Amino acid sequence: MKAARRAHVLLPQQLVVEIDAIVGPRRRSAFLVETARAEIRRRTLLQFLESDDPAWTDKEHPELAKGPAAWVRKLRQEGQKRSATIERHSRKQNARTGKKK
């Protein structure tokens, strides 16, 4: 763990008992850190989802400037070209070794 800061936190006794039953008393702090981080991520995501802010800007993803359909089409074409090249290479290799598909 990076630099840590001690914080005095009061927890209900029953909650401490439940935490200890899950992780043990020696892992209590790590459990609370992990739980707090997960909750911060969850709340941050909820805030974003409730906001009007875009997920990204055109500047961050210029490949989508012509729209997502054009981007997907380009990816598929690149994949087809790669597949064709692999197929040609495979046929040449099989012709050299006398193997049939």
PyMOL commands that set and color helices and strands:
alter all, ss='L'
color gray80, all
select helices_A, chain A and resi 13-23+25-50+62-64+68-97
alter helices_A, ss='H'
color red, helices_A
deselect
rebuild
show_as cartoon
